[in-house]
């Protein structure tokens, strides 16, 4: 197996730094040797997950800031999906993108302004003890104009907020979000995606204005707000995303006091998630198999030790010495990571590996 030059693993003093290089960064800047570099998937149907704490803290982001923020969420998904061993603590996260991931054409002055602006942004949240926190997300932001590379360094204290999905999250397609051409549509879309499972979202009119930043005097009347903000945003959302949204006003007497949105997915979310998960698993498998065997074997050995204690010494030896068994094990374990075979993952992996040659084997067809 050939070694992938964009992937390496180093750990120093139990402090881990992860660096994400977008595939558009074809000539990356020099990398600190004490980093992990994870290659971005080319999967255009990537689903990103935005924790609700962040959803409420990023409404002030500008149009291009939000695009950059979505790129970060896309890369964060790599940790959530592939970091089986959950090596911690994270000292910092670095993200590198080419400016064309955000703005098309030559726009050095706009990028410099964007980088300067996002470096000043803070997010606010309450922890489990009710303590309020306010943190600058990216205390260091750089732009190498000659290379066209943007680098964002995430402050370590805010990393858990980006990773934690336990209190709920909005899930939506990254490529769908990029199709939206207004801040109103961006913000409305991410909020609507939060309620795609329930199918209904009711919100007060003033709260909606505040949420999507449409409090200008020109939108003071409901008629103007409806036609110039809601209708135009929904036209984009319905055309370019997986959502189909209608709405009706909530009345109090003759006054409109709120909006009730009705949300449907054009493709059922579970089917979309299955397709995305399968593509992600195959991409992860391909990336792992591109690594040098000396990198793959220690990781496979550690996963066997930690997560498959029922395997015999002979079974573990066969997995680590037979290429077909090793590939089957890696693939089956990726399916387990994705949340399948929860009832008995060890039995599922054993069946997948040691019945590898059977056409009906679970690892061949997968559970998707």
N, C-alpha and C positions, 0 to 999 in steps of 0.2 A: 504494500500500500504506500502510495506517495504521501509525503508530508504536506499539509496545507500551510502555506507560509503565513496565513492570517490567523492561525490558531496556535496558542501556546499557553502553558499553565505554569505559573510561578507563585510561590507563597513565601512571604518573608515576615518573621515575627508574628505569625498568626494574623496578620493584617492583610486583607485581600482588596486589591484595586481591580476593577473591571473596566476595560475600555472597549467600546462598541464602535466599530468602523463600518459605516454604510458601504454597500457595494459600489456606490458611485465615487467613493474615495479611492480612486485607482492608484494614486501615488501618495499614500498616507505619510503624515509627518512621523518623525522618529518616535518610537514607542519605548517607554520605560520598561526595562526587562522584568520588573516586578508587577506584571499585569496579566490579565486574561484578555485576549482579543477574540470576540465572538463575531462571526461573519453574519451579516444580515441575510435573511431568507429572501429569495426572489419571488416568493409567493405573493401574488397580487391580491389574494383574497384574505390577507392577514386580518384577523379580528384583534382589536385592541381593547383593553379593559381599563376604564377610568374609575378609580375609587371615588365614592360619593363625597368624601372629604375634599378631594381635589376639584370635583365638579363645582362645588360651591365657592372655591377659593381662586378660580382662574377666570372669572367673568370679566375682569378688567384687561385681559390679554388682548392685544391687537390682532388683526387678521393673520399676519405673518408670524407673530409670536405663537399663535395657537397652532399653526402648521408645524413650527419647530417643536412645540410641546407634544404634538401628536407623534412626531418622529421619536421623541424620547419614550413615550408610552409604548410605541411599537417595539423598541429595543428592550424595554423593561420586561416585555412579554417573554423574552428569551430566558430571563432568570426564572420567572414563574413556571415556564414550561420545561426547562432543561436542567436546572440546577438540582439534580437528584440528591447530591450529598449536602446541599445547603450549607456550604462552607461560609462561616461567619467569624468575626464581624466584617462588614464591608467598610473599608476605610473611606472609600469614595467611589463614585462612578464617573467615568468620562465618556462622552458621546462625540463622535466625529461624523459630520455630514458634509457633503458637497453643497454649495449654495444653490445648485440647481434642484436639489431636493425640496427647496422652499420657494424660490423665485426663478422663473424661467427668463433666459436672456442675460445680458450683462448688466448687473445692478450692484456694483461694489459699494456705492454710497448708501443704498438702501440696506444692504446687508450689514454694513458697519453700524448704522443706526439701530437696526434690529438687535444686533449682538449687545450693543450698549444698553438698550432698553430692557432686554430680558435679564440682564445681569442684575438689575435693580428690583426685579419682581420678588415679592414675598407671598407666602401662603400662610393662612391662619387655620388652626384647628384646635379642638379640645382633646386631651388624652383621656384615658379611662378614669382618671381621678378628677376630671372636670377642670384641669389646669389649661388655661389658654396658652397657645404657642404661636409665635410669629417668626418665620425663618426665611431668609433669603435663599431661594432654591439653588441658583447657580452663581455662587460668589465669584467664580472665575469664568469668563467667556472670552474666547479669542477668535480672531479671523485672520487666516493667512491668505491675503488677496492673490498672491502669485499662484498658490495652489487651489484657491477657491474653497478652502476647507474651514468649516466652523467647528470649534471645539468647546463643549460645555462641560464644566465640572460640577457635579451635584454634591451639595453639602451632606456630610454623612448623617446628620441628625434627621434629615428629611427623607432619607431612603426608605425607612419602614412605612411611611405614609404612602409612598408610591407603590410599595409591594403589597400592602395589606388590603385584601379584598373581603375580609370577613364581615364588615359592616355594610356590604353591598357595593355594587358598581354598575356603571353603564357600559354596555358592550356594543361595539359597532365596527363596521368595516373601515379600515384605514384608507383604502382607495376610494371608498364612497365619500368619506369626509373631505378628501382632497378635491372632489368635484365641486364643492360648494364655494360660491364666489362672493359671499357677504358674511360679515360678522354675525348678523342676525340669524342667518341660516345655520351657521356653524353652531351657535349656542342653542338654538331651538332644536337642532338635530340631536345633539348629545343628550339633552334633557328628555326628548321624546324616546330615544333609544333606551333610556332607563326604564320606561313603562311599557316596553314592547310586549312583555309577557302578560301583563294585566290587561292591556288593550285600551285603557282609559287613563287620561291624565287631566285632572281638574285643577286649575290654578286661578287665583285672583288676578284681576286685570292689572292692578298696580304692581303685584308681585311679578307678573310676567314682564311688564315694562322694565322693572329693575333687573330681573334675571338676565335679559338679553341686551340691556343697556340702551333701550329705546325710550328715553325720558325727555327727549327734546320737545320744545314747544310745538314744533311742526307736526308732532304726533299727538297733540293734546286731545283731539277728538277721537272717539272710537273709530269713526269712519276712516280717518286718515291712518290710524294705527293698523286697522284691519287691512286696508288695501295696499299700503306702502311697506308694511313690515310682515304681518302674518301671511298674507296671500302670496307675496313675492317669495318669501322664505319657503313656504310649503310647495310652491311650484318647483323650486330647485330640489327640495328633499324628495318629492314624489317622483321626479324625473330621474335623478341620479343615484338614489340610495335604495336600499332594500325595503324601505318603509313606504307605506301608502297611508296618508294621514288626511282625515277630514276633521271639521270642528263645528261647534255651535256655541253661541253666546250663552252665558249664565245670566239670567235677568233677576233684577230686584225691582219690582214695579216696572217702570219703563226704562230703567237705567241698566246698562251692561256692567256687571260687576266682576265677571270672570269668563274664562274660556274652558270648555270641555273638549279635549282632543280625543279622537278615536283613532287608534293606531293598529295597523295590520302589517304583518311581514309578507312581502311578495313571495319569498321563499321561506318556509318554516325555519325558525331559528335553529332548531335541533338538527335539521338537515344541513343547514349552512355550517354549523359548528362541526358536524361530522366530517364534512368535506374539507374544512380548514384543518381540523385535527389530523386527518389522514395525510394531507399535504405537508403539514408541519413535521409529522413523524417521519415521513419519507425523506424530507430535507435534513432532519437531524441525523437519520441513519446514514445518509450519503455523506454528511459532514464528518461523522465519526469514522466512517470507513476510509475517508481520505487522509486521516491522520496516520502517522507512523505507528507501526505495531507496538513499539516500545512505549507509546503514550496510551494506547488503547488498553493493553493488558493490565497495567496497574489499576486503572479506573474500574475495569470489569472485575478484577479480583476484589477490590474494596466493596463494590456493590454486592458481590456474592457474599462476602463476609458479613455485611451489615443487614442485608435484606432477604437473604435466602439461606438462613442457618440450617434448614432441614435437608439441604442438598448434602450428599455424602462427599467425602474427600475425593473419591473416584470420579463422581459427576463433575465436581468443580475442576478437576484436572483435565477431564475431557473437554470441557467448555473452553478452557484456557489454552489447549494445545491443538484442537481441531478447528480450522477456519470456518467450516460450515456450522458447527455448533456455536462458535463465538458469534457469528453473524446472526444466527437465530436467537441467541440469548439477548444480544443488544436490541434487536427489533422487538422481541417480546417484552423486554423491560421497558422500552419506550411506550408500548401500549399500556403497561401497568401504570407508568407515570401519568399517562393521560386520563387515568381514572377508571380503566376497565379492569375486569377480573378482581373487583374489590373483595369478593367473598373468600377467595383463596388464590392470591396472586402467585404463591409458590407452586401450587399445583398447575396453574395455567402456564407458567413459564416452563416447568418441567415437561408438560405435554408438548409445548411448542418446540422445545429444543430437541428432546430425545425421540420425537416422532417427526422430526424435521423433513424427512424425505416423503412423508405421506402428503398427497395432494390436498387432503381435507384438513391438514394441520392448521390450527388457529393462527399460527404465525404467518402462514402463506396468505390466507384471505384476510386476516385481521378481523376484529370485532366490529368494524365500522360498516 
